[in-house]
Amino acid sequence: MPTGAEIRRILADRIDVQRRSVGIVVGTIGPDGRSIIAHGDLGGFDPRPVDGDTVFEIGSVTKVFTGLLLADMAARGEVALTDPVAKYLPMNVAVPERGGKAITLVDLATQTSGLPRMPDNIEPVDETNPYADYTVDEMNAFVSGYKLPRDIGTEYEYSNLGSALLGQALAHRAGKSFEALVHDRISGPLAMRSTAIELPPRLGKRLATGHNDMLEIAPNWEMPAFAGAGALHSSANDLLDLLQVTVNTNKTPLTIALAGTLATRRAIGEQETSAALGWIVTKSSNGEIAWHDGGTGGYSAFIGFHPGSRRGVVVLSNANTGVSDIGLHLLNREIPLTRVKPRHSEAAVDPSLFDTYVGRYQLAPDVVLTVLREDDALYAQFSGQPKLRLFAEGEHRFFYKDVEAAITFAAPASNRSPGLTLHRFGRDMPASRLSD
């Protein structure tokens, strides 16, 4: 496992240099204890630093909880892994069969059910919150009308639909909501007080603001029908609590279930990788790594552990740019970190040129952008907002480091630029200079 200083350098590079997140929290656990290392802030103009108790959307890391619920209910004799999922769904759901075989709970948990990644009847009202208005009835209607393209249990295909259906079936069997089932069986017994779907005010205050891959603020996702596939929120400290009982040999109410999550596996193609109950298990040079990642419109998450060394890692980010490479690298140094080419490169420009850009520019009837020079630095400030520094990547083009945006100034005429274009949100927004 890299040292704390090495992890801090990785996070600083990811946020400050590569501009791939606003705030990242790493949690590590092993025989020598646990630690939290964080860099960045909550985002959305909230300067508070992220920490081990910051709440994030964890996306498909939710599937680890769904797999553990299945293993726990099987250990209690409430279900069997080989039970048809139809047994635990409403009577009006006609789960497809093929070759005389029914889709079972273990088929869903190991992503070998034959169901597609997503149903094709999702028509979101809001593309930035795509699952919010999709209902369980719509999902059941799709499942009932779907024809399986291959035999059940023969081929891996990652299916959010299948995981959502599994979550529904387990909740239906337990007679409660998926969120209540997670609380009763996992987060409650383990005192994971920051893990939930619906956030009460005490957790909402600690929720990091999500960002898309351009580091623009992204709406939070609501996933009523896809709860078992990706609806949970959590914190690094909570997920470390889950890893602690996973890698420890001490007995807990979940000991048998935790062992069961790795006991059942199905191969993923010809790779040295298999699907367990909620985990992906990858063979690496230092032994097996069990892991899962997740992402929503504004967040990325990773959880994983190395059974041989009893070490585990959690990585949570408030941008949807992915953190799996960080998590896997921390578990095995030979797995490389990914790098992306910076969107902007800083260039040396004569500061005397800045004077030609200083002034006020009209972006909209009620929006004025003021450009100021302070010593050898150029700043831009929207009405009622803090000023942000601009960095040159050419004589006329500048970029922000605080937000994902850039400005191109029109070539100066009579020592004054007549206008500028703001590049943000995928749009080019021209603005004319206002008279002094």
RAGIMO-V35480 format. One line per field, one symbol per residue. ss: DSSP state (H for helix, E for strand, - for the rest). phi: phi as a letter, one per 40 degrees, with the letter a starting at -180 (. if undefined). psi: psi as a letter, one per 20 degrees, with the letter a starting at -180 (. if undefined). Layout:
BEGIN
ss->???
phi->???
psi->???
END
This chain:
BEGIN
ss->---HHHHHHHHHHHHHH-----EEEEEEEE--EEEEEEEEEEE--EEEE-----EEE-HHHHHHHHHHHHHHHHH--------EHHHH--------EE--EE-EHHHHH-----------------HHH------HHHHHHHHHH--------------HHHHHHHHHHHHHHH---HHHHHHHHHH--------E----HHHH--E---E-----E---------HHHH--EE-HHHHHHHHHHHH-------HHHHHHHHH--EE-----EEE----EEEEE--EEEEEEEEE----EEEEEEE----EEEEEEE------HHHHHHHH-------------------HHHHHH--EEEEEE--EEEEEEEE--EEEEEE-----EEEEE----EEEE-----EEEE--EE--EE-EEEEEE--EEEEEEE---
phi->.dcdccccccccccccbcfbababbbbbaadchbabbbagbcgggcccccacbccbcbfccdccccccccccccccgcabdccccdcbbdccccccbafgbccbcccccbfbcgccdbccbcbccbccbcbcbcbcccccccdcbcbccaccgbacadbcdcccccccccccccgacdcccdccbbccdcfccbbaccccdccdcbccccbcccgcdbcccbbdcbdccaccbabccccccccccccccccbdbdccccccbcbabcbfbccbbbbcgbbbbcbcbhcbbaabaabcbabaabaabdcbfbbabbbbcaccgbcccdccccadcccccbbcdcbbcbcbcdcccccbcibbccadbbbbbbbbbfbbbbbacdgbccbcbbcbicbbbbcbcbcaabbccdcbfgaccaabcbafgbbbcaccccc
psi->pqrhggghhgggghghgiljrhpppppqqahjaqqppqparhrkjoipqqaijppqpjcihhhggghhgghghghijhrqhjpphhhjrqhjonpqrpkjqqprghgghjkkhiqrgqqjkonqhohimiigjprhggghggghjpppirqpjippopohgghghggggggghikrqgghggghhfhghjlnijorgporhhhhhjpqpqqaijkqpqqqqpmgikgihkiqqrrhgghhgghgigiqiqprijgggghhhihpqqqnbjrlqrpaniqpopprhjaqpprqrqqahjqqqpprqohgilqrppppqlqljpjhhgghhhhohioqqqqqpqhqppqpqohhhhhiipappohrhjoppppqpockqpqqpqpjrqqqqqppjrhipqqqihrnrrppqqpqplkppirrppoqkjqooqpqpqq.
END
